Amino acid sequence: MESLRITLDQSEIPTHWYNVVADLPTPPLPPLAADGEPVSPEQMGAIFPAAIIEQEMSGERWIPIPEPVREVYRLWRPSPLIRARRLEELLATPARIYYKYEGVSPAGSHKPNTAVAQAFYNQQAGIKRITTETGAGQWGCSMAFAGQMFGLDVRVYMVKVSFQQKPYRRSMMQTWGAEVFASPSPMTQTGRDLLASDPDNQGSLGIAISEAVEDAAGRADTSYALGSVLNHVALHQTIIGQEAKKQFEKVADWPDVIFAPCGGGSSFAGLAFPFIADNAAGGRNGRPTRLVAVEPTSCPTLTRGAYAYDFGDASGFTPLMKMYTLGHDFMPPGIHAGGLRYHGDSPLVSQLYHEGLIEAVAVAQLATFEAGVMFSRAEGIIPAPESNHALRAAIDEALRCKRSGEAKTILVNLTGHGHFDMAAYDRYFAGELDDFEYPAEAIRASLENLPKVG
Ligand SMILES: *Cc1c(COP(=O)(O)O)cnc(C)c1O
């Protein structure tokens, strides 16, 4: 009988991460400091350990995964690849739909793949304490869990709107021993300034990053950890795509198209980047696998942003990165896919998009919940609202296949479960959610404040 769940042995967990930089047509542009010069490793040393900085700047194709990291990965990896037979039947599509399910991790998403690696390298460097930010709470939970695995204290600045909407994510972080503050908070100068001008500021990922970086830069025993965007984060996530490739080999199938949600781009990178190497050689189906990043219409970074140098945070603490951006003071509306509310995008994902090697599409909120509910009823798993974006695009593709009669193989990145997002599902069922198309005028206004470079 055909197995729906394609599993691997623990011994088949990849031994190396894949660095897409080695296969880029042109070298990546460096991050720039405030003076317009490339950021030096010494400057990055104020907030990151040396091993992470080395990975951030590396051009090596394969980077070994340290054994203590693989050992923690073994708590939930390899993650399953599942054929969505019931969804295919429901849609009456000739397409084959598979999903790679990252919700099996302790924190319920793909994010521990990098949190565990970052905690390990910080512990090795003698760091005692990590500060970070979190939007929906997924990253904060992942870092809190990973901190416990390697004996580090963790402080999380949590975007205020999520702090209020997702109290159980905060409890999870506290259960894993982390301190959690609603951002903007009174703990940093950035937070105090913002609260002085608007005590009801709902926060944003950019603001929370500013607070965490300010905190880490002020203490020698403290590093900062970022859950997305940066090259080393994308690198650590490539375990997802490498496992998926082995799983497809087992069933002698290969994706024609991959859909992944895209906020800061790390889970997209994780699943898609390992296929770039095959695409460069023409692809295994006689054509390249299409790699599609799916974002919300309310925060349309790739599809409507500018490709420019911009800050990673709201107040300009971080280096400037060349990326697709909506402007660092862009204020996304309080949509429920908190993990997708970021003004920028991974520089590597941005470069691949700019060079036409990947695609992007934006989908509206209501249609994503419709897809998530359909998927839950067919397949059982209740997806995170972020994952619903990829599901929406995949279902639309499967319906196109139905019209054209093409039996394409579709792969979805099911980046997490939605067990802590049920308030959002409740609001969807109650008809209280809206679609929001960011007004072109507001995007133009925000892009006018891009820093001037060169
Ligand atoms: C954080 C998150 C995302 C988006 O972040 P990326 O860095 O773009 O991957 C997607 N899905 C889930 C479940 C998340 O927690």
The ligand as a MOL file (V3000), in Angstrom:
LIG
                    3D

  0  0  0     0  0            999 V3000
M  V30 BEGIN CTAB
M  V30 COUNTS 15 15 0 0 0
M  V30 BEGIN ATOM
M  V30 1 C 8.1420 32.8860 11.3810 0
M  V30 2 C 7.2920 32.0190 10.5910 0
M  V30 3 C 7.1990 32.1780 9.2020 0
M  V30 4 C 7.8480 33.2890 8.4370 0
M  V30 5 O 9.1940 33.5500 8.6630 0
M  V30 6 P 10.2900 33.2280 7.5490 0
M  V30 7 O 11.5790 33.6850 8.0880 0
M  V30 8 O 9.8880 33.9160 6.3110 0
M  V30 9 O 10.2610 31.7710 7.4180 0
M  V30 10 C 6.4370 31.2580 8.4960 0
M  V30 11 N 5.7710 30.2740 9.1260 0
M  V30 12 C 5.8100 30.1180 10.4730 0
M  V30 13 C 5.0270 29.0060 11.1070 0
M  V30 14 C 6.5810 30.9720 11.2380 0
M  V30 15 O 6.6240 30.8040 12.5590 0
M  V30 END ATOM
M  V30 BEGIN BOND
M  V30 1 1 1 2
M  V30 2 1 2 3
M  V30 3 2 2 14
M  V30 4 1 3 4
M  V30 5 2 3 10
M  V30 6 1 4 5
M  V30 7 1 5 6
M  V30 8 2 6 7
M  V30 9 1 6 8
M  V30 10 1 6 9
M  V30 11 1 10 11
M  V30 12 2 11 12
M  V30 13 1 12 13
M  V30 14 1 12 14
M  V30 15 1 14 15
M  V30 END BOND
M  V30 END CTAB
M  END
